[in-house]
Amino acid sequence: MSTTAKVPQEMKSNQTHGSVLETDNGLMRKSISDWRADYEKKVKSGEKAMRLIRRGHRVFIGSGCGEPQHLVRALEQVAIQLADLEVLHLLSLGETSYTDDTFRDKVRLKSLFVASGSRQAIAEGRADYTPIYLFDVPELFHSGRTPIDVALIQVSPPDEHGFCSLGIAVDIVKAAAANSEVVIAQVNPRMPRVLGDAYVHVRDIDVVVEHEEELLEMLPPLMNETAHQIGKHVAKLIEDGSTIRAGVGSVSNAALYSLREKKDLGVHTDMLTDAYLHLVEQGVITNRKKTFHPKKIIASFCMGSRKLYDFVHNNPMVEFHPIEYTNDFSVISKNEKMVSINSALQVDLSGQVCADSMGYTIYSGVGGSVDFIRGATLSKGGKSIIVLPSTTLDGNDSRIVSHLSEGAGVVNTRGGVHYVVTEFGAVNLHGQTVRERALALINLAHPKFREQLLRAAKRLRYLHEDQLLPPPDGEGYPDQWEVSQPCGDDESVLFRPVKPTDERSLQEFFHALPLHGAYVRFLSEMRVFPRRNLQALLNIDYEKEISVVGVTGRIGAEKVIALGRYVLDEETNVAEVDFAVRPEWQRKGVASYLLNHLVKIAKSKHVTGFIAFVDPNNQAAPAVFHNTGYVVHRSLNRGIHQIAIYFNQPAQQCYTDPVKAE
């Protein structure tokens, strides 16, 4: 359906081409030339507009959901009569025929990212892919390294000043249009008018093709249970007041939806999707705490639904900028607590990330992931997060691998990776050795692949030959027992089940304890803590044995300030319990909370009680047991106090608490 751009009524009455206007003080001056007459001269049909394209031209096509579909169809009609055309675009979602074999000698596509519209053609060698960071693309045009003969773009109707909005696709389109010999613009009333650095004036357009049609839309990716589990782990890493950006894909999308309990998040992103809109509607995204562009969503292009396009239309909450601005790491890093979430296809045991290819087959592209990874890591309090399912969709292959597949591309190097998240948890690899990384990543892999990865890591000399893993038939890491608790003055401790990656921090914890400190039996005589002893504490089944640590600090840089453990005696169904607290954290309620947390876990597993063996000089431990709310039974045997509590004996019942001599 064709339409004519509407000229505002109030402008018709007082402006005509070459007219003279009277100012308030009565002085007369000649106005600038009216853009409307120029606009009308530029209006042509799509068919006539395509006559400007010649053999050998490089033709740029507007990006993603902003693709000028009518102009593309017109191009396809004339392309068969031409030769050696090069079509350049960022990514295409629309259905096109110029990549068909019919156009083999006529048109060659050069894509800067691989999406559904070009993936097969590139895989079959009928089109080309250029690996490049999104931030660097505009400079190809500005420098003349990639000259453009004709740019096909889509814009909104001009406003009263003659400015057309690039709408949902500003990204590299503005730079392409500014550096093209000929600009052909499809003026579509359905294109939103977005605010920010997102305009092109009528005088900078050579041909106007008026055509109204629905914009391309991208349905939200399907999110399975694995994606939701990954999202839950990501949510634990993101603080209130953070500024966020998520890449493409179902896992990144699920991570955004998992943030519904957060407060005052901001947005600085290249791609805006419906997931962000959902968080705006939930009151999660307010942008109030942003340190750069406060109260504003900053984006470069939209890929989503009509509802999203209506949201960004003339909305002062949203600003669109060219990709060379949104993806500039020095700009991104000005947002404190900047969080970048990017999906991956494989991560090897040293931390190398493949995100753009499956072996030699290009699946997506470099895109903006590295731009935002770098910006987030330079941000004060920022985080870079890589997300991926532990297995391929069919479950036949692990995505945590000993080495990347042959032909796989390294998008993020082992030196640049920070957080990695699968459905089995999150680790922070920053500053970790290859040995520490390998152990951490093996424990993020699916359990059925862990032994295989362990053998490979030992073969590669990444891990010690005596390295153990938790029992394969164990429960798996029980993240439901992670809880943050205030302790002391404005201090918070995370109590969580121990992980195999806690080895070094546990060593440091043990060495921080005094030789005769206030701790229970299992630490009493140890001065050296070799790996074999630590592995017995770390690699547990989480069913008959539980170890809980109290930690402070970020994942990957956590400091263990308390440790509690119980081991079940299956004959009596009573567990022996041990615990210890760093001296500087004692008398802050840490030991009491730790023991009560162990009680909750034990009761959920139908354990009937705890028993502990304590040095008689340790006066603090009995008091901790009294804080559980159960009757405390004490006896003395060979100079060691035995303390017992039974979960069917609450303290209000009248039981004696004798101390018996041997």
C-alpha positions in Angstrom: 0.0 0.0 0.0 1.4 3.3 -1.0 1.0 6.5 1.0 2.1 10.1 1.0 4.0 11.5 4.0 1.7 13.8 5.9 2.7 17.4 6.2 1.7 18.9 9.6 -1.3 21.2 9.1 0.1 24.0 11.2 3.1 24.3 9.0 1.1 24.6 5.8 -0.4 28.0 6.8 2.8 29.9 7.5 5.6 28.3 5.4 6.0 28.1 1.7 9.1 27.6 -0.4 11.1 30.8 -0.5 8.6 32.7 1.6 9.5 35.7 3.8 8.5 35.5 7.5 8.0 38.4 9.9 9.8 38.1 13.3 8.3 39.3 16.6 10.2 42.6 16.4 8.9 43.4 13.0 12.1 42.7 11.1 11.9 40.8 7.8 14.2 38.0 6.8 14.2 35.3 4.2 13.5 31.8 5.5 15.5 28.8 4.7 14.2 26.8 1.7 11.3 24.7 2.5 12.2 21.0 2.4 8.7 20.0 1.2 9.2 21.0 -2.4 12.5 19.1 -2.5 10.8 16.1 -0.9 8.1 15.9 -3.6 10.7 16.1 -6.4 12.4 13.0 -4.9 9.4 10.8 -4.7 9.6 7.8 -7.1 8.3 4.3 -7.4 10.4 1.5 -6.2 10.9 0.3 -9.8 12.2 3.7 -10.9 14.4 4.0 -7.9 16.2 0.8 -8.8 17.2 2.2 -12.1 20.0 4.0 -10.3 21.7 0.7 -9.5 24.3 -0.3 -12.0 26.4 -3.4 -12.6 29.2 -3.8 -10.1 27.6 -1.5 -7.5 27.9 -2.2 -3.8 24.4 -1.9 -2.4 23.8 -1.5 1.4 20.5 -2.8 2.8 19.2 -1.5 6.2 19.5 -3.9 9.1 17.4 -6.5 10.8 13.8 -5.7 11.5 14.3 -2.3 9.9 15.0 -3.9 6.5 13.2 -2.0 3.7 11.3 -5.0 2.4 9.6 -3.1 -0.4 12.9 -1.9 -1.7 14.5 -5.3 -1.4 11.7 -6.8 -3.5 12.2 -4.1 -6.1 15.9 -4.9 -6.1 15.3 -8.5 -6.7 13.2 -7.7 -9.7 16.1 -5.8 -11.4 19.0 -7.8 -10.1 18.5 -10.6 -12.6 19.3 -8.0 -15.4 22.5 -6.9 -13.7 25.8 -8.5 -12.8 28.5 -8.4 -10.1 26.3 -6.7 -7.5 27.5 -6.9 -4.0 24.8 -6.6 -1.3 26.1 -5.6 2.1 24.1 -5.8 5.3 24.5 -6.3 9.0 21.9 -9.1 9.3 18.8 -10.1 7.5 15.6 -11.7 8.9 13.5 -11.2 5.8 12.9 -13.8 3.1 15.2 -12.9 0.1 15.8 -14.5 -3.2 19.0 -12.8 -4.2 20.9 -15.5 -2.3 19.3 -18.2 -4.4 21.4 -20.1 -6.9 19.5 -18.2 -9.7 21.5 -15.1 -8.8 24.9 -16.8 -8.5 26.5 -14.6 -11.2 24.4 -11.6 -10.5 24.5 -10.9 -6.7 26.9 -11.7 -4.0 25.9 -11.2 -0.4 28.4 -9.9 2.1 27.0 -10.1 5.7 28.5 -8.6 8.8 26.6 -11.0 11.0 24.9 -14.3 10.3 21.1 -14.7 11.0 18.3 -16.8 9.6 18.0 -15.0 6.3 21.7 -15.7 5.3 22.9 -18.7 7.4 22.3 -21.3 4.8 23.7 -19.3 1.9 26.9 -18.6 3.8 27.1 -22.3 4.9 26.9 -23.4 1.3 29.4 -20.8 0.0 26.9 -18.7 -1.9 27.4 -15.7 0.3 30.2 -14.2 2.4 30.6 -13.4 6.1 32.9 -10.7 7.5 34.0 -11.3 11.1 34.2 -7.9 12.8 33.3 -6.2 16.0 30.1 -4.1 15.6 31.9 -1.1 17.0 34.4 -1.2 14.1 31.8 -1.4 11.2 31.0 2.3 10.7 34.7 3.1 10.3 34.7 0.9 7.2 32.3 3.4 5.7 33.8 6.6 7.1 37.4 5.6 6.0 36.3 4.6 2.5 37.7 1.1 3.0 34.2 -0.2 2.1 32.7 2.3 -0.2 28.9 2.2 -0.8 27.3 3.1 -4.1 23.6 2.8 -3.1 22.1 2.6 0.4 18.5 1.2 0.7 17.1 2.3 4.1 13.8 2.6 5.8 12.7 5.7 7.7 9.7 7.4 9.3 7.8 10.2 7.5 9.7 13.5 7.9 8.7 15.8 10.8 8.0 19.5 10.5 11.7 20.2 10.2 12.3 17.6 7.5 14.0 15.0 9.6 13.2 11.4 9.1 13.9 8.9 11.9 15.8 5.8 11.2 13.5 4.2 13.8 14.3 0.7 15.0 17.5 0.3 13.0 20.0 3.1 13.6 23.0 0.8 14.3 25.3 1.0 11.2 22.6 2.4 9.0 23.3 6.1 9.8 27.0 5.7 8.9 26.1 3.8 5.7 23.7 6.4 4.6 26.1 9.3 5.4 28.8 7.7 3.2 26.7 6.4 0.3 26.8 7.9 -3.2 23.0 7.4 -3.5 20.5 7.0 -0.6 17.1 5.5 -1.5 14.7 5.7 1.5 11.5 3.8 1.9 9.3 6.1 3.9 7.0 4.0 6.0 4.4 5.5 8.4 4.7 2.3 10.5 8.3 3.1 11.3 8.5 4.5 14.8 10.0 7.9 15.4 12.7 7.3 17.9 14.6 9.9 19.9 18.4 10.4 20.1 21.0 10.5 17.4 18.7 8.8 15.0 17.8 11.1 12.1 18.5 11.7 8.5 17.3 14.9 6.8 15.3 14.9 3.6 18.1 16.9 1.9 20.4 13.9 2.5 18.1 11.5 0.8 18.3 11.2 -3.0 15.2 9.1 -3.7 12.0 8.7 -1.7 9.9 5.6 -2.1 6.6 6.0 -0.2 5.3 2.6 0.9 3.5 1.5 4.0 3.9 -2.1 5.2 4.3 -3.9 8.5 7.8 -4.0 9.9 9.6 -7.3 10.3 9.1 -8.8 13.7 11.2 -11.3 15.6 9.4 -13.7 17.9 10.9 -14.3 21.3 13.1 -17.4 21.3 11.7 -20.5 23.0 13.0 -20.9 26.5 13.2 -24.4 27.9 13.8 -25.4 31.6 17.5 -25.4 31.1 17.4 -21.8 30.0 15.3 -20.9 33.0 17.8 -22.6 35.4 20.7 -20.7 33.8 18.6 -17.5 34.3 18.2 -18.2 38.0 22.0 -18.5 38.4 22.6 -15.3 36.4 20.1 -13.4 38.6 22.2 -14.2 41.7 25.1 -12.3 40.1 23.2 -9.1 39.3 22.8 -6.5 42.0 20.0 -4.0 42.2 20.9 -0.8 40.4 23.0 -2.5 37.7 22.9 -1.5 34.1 22.3 -4.5 31.8 22.8 -5.7 28.3 22.0 -9.2 26.9 23.0 -10.7 23.6 20.9 -12.8 21.2 19.5 -16.3 21.9 17.1 -18.1 24.2 19.5 -18.4 27.1 20.4 -14.7 27.2 16.7 -13.9 26.9 15.8 -16.2 29.8 18.5 -14.4 31.9 16.6 -11.1 31.4 13.3 -12.6 32.3 14.9 -14.0 35.5 15.5 -10.5 36.8 11.9 -9.7 37.7 12.8 -9.5 41.4 15.5 -6.9 40.9 15.2 -3.2 41.5 16.1 -0.1 39.6 18.0 -1.7 36.7 19.2 0.4 33.8 19.8 -0.5 30.2 22.7 0.3 27.9 22.5 -2.1 24.9 22.9 -2.4 21.2 19.9 -4.6 20.7 16.6 -3.9 22.4 14.1 -6.8 22.7 10.7 -7.5 24.2 12.5 -9.0 27.3 13.6 -5.4 28.3 10.0 -4.2 27.7 8.7 -6.9 30.1 11.1 -5.6 32.8 10.0 -2.0 32.2 6.3 -3.0 32.6 7.2 -4.9 35.8 8.8 -1.8 37.2 12.3 -3.5 37.3 13.9 -1.2 34.7 13.7 2.4 35.9 17.2 3.7 34.9 17.2 5.7 38.1 20.5 4.4 39.3 22.4 4.8 36.0 25.6 6.8 36.3 25.6 7.6 32.6 22.6 8.8 30.7 20.5 8.5 33.9 16.8 7.7 33.4 17.4 6.7 29.8 17.4 3.4 28.0 20.3 3.6 25.5 20.0 1.3 22.4 20.9 1.1 18.8 18.3 -1.1 17.2 15.2 -3.1 18.0 14.4 -6.7 17.2 11.0 -7.7 18.5 7.3 -7.2 18.3 5.0 -4.4 17.2 4.4 -3.8 20.9 8.0 -3.0 21.4 8.1 -0.7 18.4 5.1 1.2 19.7 6.9 1.5 23.1 10.0 3.2 21.6 7.9 5.5 19.4 8.5 9.1 20.5 9.3 7.8 24.0 11.6 10.2 26.0 12.7 7.2 28.1 14.5 5.7 25.2 17.3 7.1 23.1 18.8 5.4 20.0 22.4 6.0 18.9 24.7 4.7 16.2 26.5 1.5 16.9 29.9 3.3 17.2 28.5 5.1 20.3 26.5 2.4 22.0 29.3 -0.2 21.5 32.2 2.0 22.4 33.7 0.3 25.5 34.8 3.6 26.9 31.2 4.8 26.8 29.8 1.5 28.1 32.2 1.5 31.0 30.8 4.9 32.3 27.9 2.9 33.5 28.7 1.7 37.0 27.7 -2.0 37.7 27.5 -2.6 34.0 26.6 -6.2 33.3 27.0 -7.9 29.9 25.4 -11.3 29.3 26.5 -13.2 26.2 25.7 -16.7 25.0 28.3 -19.2 23.9 28.4 -22.4 21.9 31.4 -24.0 23.6 33.8 -23.2 26.4 37.0 -25.1 26.7 38.7 -26.1 30.0 41.1 -23.2 29.7 38.3 -20.6 29.3 38.3 -20.0 25.6 34.9 -19.1 24.4 33.4 -20.0 20.9 30.2 -18.1 20.2 30.0 -17.7 16.5 30.5 -21.1 14.8 29.9 -24.8 15.1 33.2 -26.1 13.8 33.8 -24.6 10.4 30.2 -23.6 10.0 29.5 -20.0 10.9 26.3 -19.8 13.0 26.1 -16.1 14.1 29.0 -13.7 14.3 31.4 -11.7 16.5 28.7 -9.0 16.8 28.8 -6.8 19.8 29.7 -9.3 22.5 33.3 -8.4 22.9 32.5 -4.7 22.8 30.3 -5.1 25.8 32.5 -7.7 27.6 35.3 -5.1 27.5 33.0 -2.3 28.6 31.5 -4.3 31.5 34.9 -5.4 32.8 36.2 -1.8 32.8 33.1 -0.6 34.6 33.2 0.1 38.3 31.5 -3.0 39.8 30.8 -4.4 36.4 30.5 -8.0 35.4 30.9 -10.0 32.1 28.8 -13.2 32.1 29.0 -16.0 29.5 25.9 -18.3 29.5 25.5 -21.6 27.8 23.6 -24.9 28.3 25.9 -27.7 29.5 24.9 -29.9 26.5 23.8 -29.6 23.0 20.0 -29.6 22.5 19.9 -33.3 21.9 22.0 -34.0 25.0 24.6 -36.0 23.0 27.5 -33.6 23.3 29.0 -31.5 26.1 29.3 -27.7 25.5 32.1 -27.7 28.1 34.9 -29.3 26.2 38.5 -30.2 26.7 39.3 -28.3 23.5 37.2 -26.4 21.0 36.0 -28.2 17.9 38.2 -28.1 14.8 37.4 -24.9 13.0 35.7 -23.2 16.0 36.4 -19.5 16.4 37.6 -18.0 19.6 35.4 -14.9 20.2 36.4 -14.3 23.8 40.0 -15.3 24.7 40.9 -17.2 27.9 42.4 -14.0 29.1 39.1 -12.1 28.8 36.6 -14.5 30.2 35.1 -13.8 33.7 31.9 -15.4 34.8 30.6 -18.6 33.1 27.2 -20.0 33.8 25.4 -23.2 33.0 22.3 -24.8 34.5 24.7 -26.3 37.1 25.9 -23.1 38.5 28.3 -20.1 38.0 32.0 -19.7 38.3 34.3 -16.7 38.0 37.5 -17.6 36.0 39.1 -14.2 36.2 42.5 -14.4 37.8 42.3 -18.2 38.1 45.0 -20.6 36.9 44.3 -23.2 34.2 44.1 -25.9 36.9 41.5 -23.9 38.8 39.6 -23.1 35.6 39.5 -26.7 34.5 38.2 -27.9 37.9 35.5 -25.2 38.0 34.3 -25.8 34.4 34.2 -29.6 34.8 31.8 -29.0 37.7 29.6 -26.8 35.4 29.4 -29.6 32.9 26.6 -32.1 32.8 27.3 -34.9 35.3 27.4 -37.6 32.5 30.4 -35.8 30.9 32.4 -34.9 34.0 34.5 -38.1 34.3 35.3 -37.9 30.6 36.4 -34.2 31.0 38.4 -35.1 34.2 40.4 -37.8 32.3 41.0 -35.3 29.5 42.2 -32.6 31.9 44.6 -35.0 33.6 45.9 -36.1 30.2 46.5 -32.5 29.3 48.2 -31.9 32.7 45.6 -29.4 33.7 44.7 -31.3 36.9 46.6 -33.5 39.4 46.4 -37.2 38.9 44.7 -37.7 42.3 42.0 -35.1 41.6 38.6 -36.3 42.6 35.0 -35.2 41.7 31.8 -35.5 43.7 30.3 -39.0 43.5 28.5 -39.4 40.2 25.4 -40.8 41.9 25.2 -38.0 44.4 22.5 -35.4 44.6 24.3 -32.7 42.7 25.0 -29.2 44.0 21.9 -28.2 46.2 21.7 -24.5 45.4 18.4 -24.3 47.3 20.5 -24.2 50.5 22.2 -21.0 49.5 21.1 -18.1 51.8 22.5 -14.7 52.6 22.4 -13.6 56.2 23.3 -10.4 58.0 26.0 -11.0 60.6 27.4 -8.3 62.8 27.2 -4.6 61.9 26.0 -4.1 58.3 27.8 -7.2 57.2 26.4 -10.0 55.2 27.6 -13.6 54.8 26.5 -16.1 52.1 26.0 -19.6 53.6 26.1 -22.2 50.9 27.1 -25.9 50.3 30.8 -26.4 49.7 32.0 -26.7 46.1 35.1 -28.6 44.7 36.5 -25.2 43.7 36.7 -24.1 47.3 40.0 -25.9 47.8 42.4 -23.0 48.1 40.0 -20.8 50.1 39.5 -23.6 52.6 43.2 -24.0 53.0 43.5 -20.3 53.7 40.6 -20.6 56.2 42.2 -23.5 58.1 45.5 -21.6 58.3 43.7 -18.6 59.7 42.4 -20.5 62.7 44.4 -20.5 66.0 45.9 -23.8 67.1 43.6 -24.0 70.2 40.7 -21.9 69.0 37.0 -22.3 69.6 36.3 -25.0 67.1 34.9 -28.5 67.2 36.7 -31.9 66.8 37.6 -32.3 63.1 40.1 -29.4 63.1 41.7 -29.8 66.5 45.1 -31.5 65.6 45.6 -30.3 62.0 48.4 -27.9 61.2 48.9 -28.9 57.5 46.0 -29.3 55.2 47.0 -31.4 52.2 44.8 -31.8 49.1 43.8 -35.4 50.0 42.3 -34.1 53.3 40.6 -31.2 51.6 39.1 -33.3 48.8 37.4 -35.4 51.5 35.6 -32.3 52.6 34.9 -30.9 49.1 33.9 -33.9 47.0 30.8 -35.1 48.8 27.4 -36.6 47.8 25.3 -33.8 49.5 23.1 -36.6 50.8 24.8 -38.5 53.7 27.4 -35.7 54.1 26.9 -32.0 54.0 29.6 -29.2 54.2 28.4 -25.6 54.4 30.7 -22.6 54.1 30.1 -19.0 55.1 31.7 -16.8 52.5 32.1 -13.1 51.8 33.2 -11.4 48.5 32.4 -12.1 44.8 32.3 -15.5 43.2 35.9 -16.4 42.3 37.3 -14.2 45.0 35.3 -15.5 48.0 36.8 -15.6 51.5 35.7 -18.5 53.7 34.9 -17.2 57.2 33.1 -20.3 58.6 32.8 -24.0 57.9 30.2 -26.5 59.1 29.8 -30.2 58.3 27.9 -33.2 59.3 28.3 -36.9 58.4 25.4 -39.3 58.8 25.7 -42.5 60.7 23.2 -44.6 58.8 22.8 -47.1 61.6 21.7 -44.5 64.2 20.4 -41.9 61.7 22.3 -39.4 63.8 24.9 -37.2 62.2 28.3 -36.1 63.7 28.6 -32.3 63.3 31.7 -30.1 63.2 32.0 -26.3 62.7 34.5 -23.5 63.0 34.5 -19.7 62.6 37.4 -17.3 61.8 38.4 -15.5 65.0 37.5 -12.0 63.6 34.0 -13.3 62.8 33.3 -14.9 66.2 30.6 -13.4 68.5 28.7 -12.1 65.5 26.1 -14.9 65.4 27.9 -16.7 62.5 28.3 -20.0 64.4 24.7 -20.1 65.6 23.3 -19.4 62.1 25.6 -22.0 60.6 24.6 -24.7 63.0 20.9 -23.9 62.6 21.3 -23.9 58.8 22.8 -27.4 59.1 19.9 -28.4 61.3 17.4 -27.3 58.6 19.2 -29.3 55.9 19.5 -32.4 58.2 15.8 -32.3 59.1 14.8 -32.0 55.4 16.7 -35.3 54.9 15.0 -36.9 57.9 18.1 -37.0 60.1 17.0 -37.4 63.7 19.8 -35.5 65.5 23.4 -34.2 65.8 26.3 -35.3 68.0 29.5 -33.4 68.4 32.8 -34.0 70.3 34.3 -30.9 71.9 37.4 -30.0 73.9 36.4 -29.3 77.5 38.2 -25.9 77.3 35.8 -24.9 74.5 33.1 -23.0 76.3 31.6 -21.4 73.3 30.5 -24.5 71.5 27.9 -25.7 74.0 26.3 -22.2 74.0 25.9 -22.5 70.2 24.1 -25.8 70.6 21.7 -24.2 73.1 20.8 -21.6 70.4 19.3 -24.4 68.2 16.1 -24.6 70.3 16.6 -28.2 71.2 17.5 -29.9 74.5 21.3 -30.2 74.8 22.6 -33.5 76.2 26.2 -33.3 77.5 28.5 -36.1 78.7 32.3 -36.4 79.3 34.1 -39.3 77.9 37.9 -39.7 78.2 38.4 -36.0 78.5 36.2 -35.0 75.5 32.8 -33.5 75.8 30.0 -35.2 73.9 27.2 -32.9 73.0 24.0 -34.2 71.4 20.7 -32.7 70.3 17.6 -34.6 68.9 15.2 -32.9 66.6 12.2 -34.5 68.4 13.2 -32.8 71.7 12.4 -29.1 71.6 13.9 -27.1 74.4 10.6 -26.3 76.2 10.4 -29.9 77.3 11.9 -30.7 80.6 15.0 -32.8 80.0 18.0 -33.0 82.2 21.4 -32.0 80.9 23.9 -34.0 83.0 27.6 -33.9 82.6 28.8 -37.5 83.4 32.3 -38.4 84.4 34.0 -41.4 82.8 
